[in-house]
Amino acid sequence: MKHTATLLAMALAFALAGCNTVKGVGQDVQRAGGAIERAAK
């Protein structure tokens, strides 16, 4: 039981870290798109 709880906690930590990474990439792409849009004007 203790082993299962540890694995579950580790999986949750990796999932949360992955979400933050994907969110950060999305923000970077959004900023780059804004810069391209301003340059086009």
Backbone hydrogen bonds in HBPLUS format (Angstrom, degrees):
<---DONOR---> <-ACCEPTOR-->    atom                        ^
c    i                          cat <-CA-CA->   ^        H-A-AA   ^      H-
h    n   atom  resd res      DA  || num        DHA   H-A  angle D-A-AA Bond
n    s   type  num  typ     dist DA aas  dist angle  dist       angle   num
A0005-ALA N   A0001-MET O   3.04 MM   4  6.32 157.1  2.09 150.2 155.9     1
A0006-THR N   A0002-LYS O   3.07 MM   4  6.30 153.7  2.14 144.3 151.2     2
A0007-LEU N   A0003-HIS O   3.03 MM   4  6.31 160.5  2.07 148.4 153.4     3
A0008-LEU N   A0004-THR O   2.92 MM   4  6.11 156.7  1.98 147.9 154.6     4
A0009-ALA N   A0005-ALA O   2.95 MM   4  6.14 158.1  2.00 146.6 152.1     5
A0010-MET N   A0006-THR O   2.98 MM   4  6.23 157.3  2.03 149.1 155.3     6
A0011-ALA N   A0007-LEU O   2.94 MM   4  6.14 157.2  1.99 148.2 154.3     7
A0012-LEU N   A0008-LEU O   2.97 MM   4  6.19 157.0  2.02 147.9 154.1     8
A0013-ALA N   A0009-ALA O   3.00 MM   4  6.23 156.2  2.06 145.8 152.1     9
A0014-PHE N   A0010-MET O   3.00 MM   4  6.27 160.0  2.04 150.6 155.3    10
A0015-ALA N   A0011-ALA O   2.95 MM   4  6.15 153.9  2.02 146.4 153.9    11
A0016-LEU N   A0012-LEU O   2.97 MM   4  6.20 161.2  2.01 151.7 156.1    12
A0017-ALA N   A0013-ALA O   2.99 MM   4  6.19 156.9  2.05 146.6 153.3    13
A0018-GLY N   A0014-PHE O   2.93 MM   4  6.08 152.4  2.01 144.2 151.7    14
A0019-CYS N   A0015-ALA O   3.04 MM   4  6.31 151.9  2.12 146.3 153.3    15
A0020-ASN N   A0016-LEU O   3.13 MM   4  6.41 158.7  2.18 147.5 152.4    16
A0021-THR N   A0017-ALA O   3.06 MM   4  6.29 153.0  2.13 145.0 152.4    17
A0022-VAL N   A0018-GLY O   2.98 MM   4  6.20 166.1  2.00 153.3 156.3    18
A0023-LYS N   A0019-CYS O   2.93 MM   4  6.09 158.2  1.98 147.6 154.1    19
A0024-GLY N   A0020-ASN O   2.96 MM   4  6.14 154.5  2.03 144.0 150.6    20
A0025-VAL N   A0021-THR O   3.00 MM   4  6.30 156.7  2.05 152.2 158.1    21
A0026-GLY N   A0022-VAL O   2.99 MM   4  6.22 158.0  2.04 148.2 154.2    22
A0027-GLN N   A0023-LYS O   3.02 MM   4  6.32 151.2  2.10 146.6 154.1    23
A0028-ASP N   A0024-GLY O   3.00 MM   4  6.27 155.4  2.06 146.8 153.4    24
A0029-VAL N   A0025-VAL O   2.97 MM   4  6.22 159.8  2.01 153.4 158.3    25
A0030-GLN N   A0026-GLY O   2.98 MM   4  6.14 153.2  2.05 142.7 150.5    26
A0031-ARG N   A0027-GLN O   2.97 MM   4  6.24 156.3  2.03 148.8 154.4    27
A0032-ALA N   A0028-ASP O   2.99 MM   4  6.24 157.4  2.04 147.6 153.9    28
A0033-GLY N   A0029-VAL O   2.92 MM   4  6.14 156.0  1.97 147.4 154.0    29
A0034-GLY N   A0030-GLN O   3.00 MM   4  6.28 149.2  2.10 144.0 152.3    30
A0035-ALA N   A0031-ARG O   2.98 MM   4  6.27 153.4  2.05 147.8 154.7    31
A0036-ILE N   A0032-ALA O   2.98 MM   4  6.27 157.3  2.04 150.6 156.4    32
A0037-GLU N   A0033-GLY O   2.97 MM   4  6.12 156.3  2.02 144.1 150.8    33
A0038-ARG N   A0034-GLY O   2.94 MM   4  6.19 157.7  1.99 147.7 153.3    34
A0039-ALA N   A0035-ALA O   2.99 MM   4  6.17 153.3  2.07 144.2 151.7    35
A0040-ALA N   A0036-ILE O   2.95 MM   4  6.16 144.2  2.08 144.6 154.2    36
A0041-LYS N   A0037-GLU O   3.25 MM   4  6.53 138.5  2.43 141.4 150.9    37
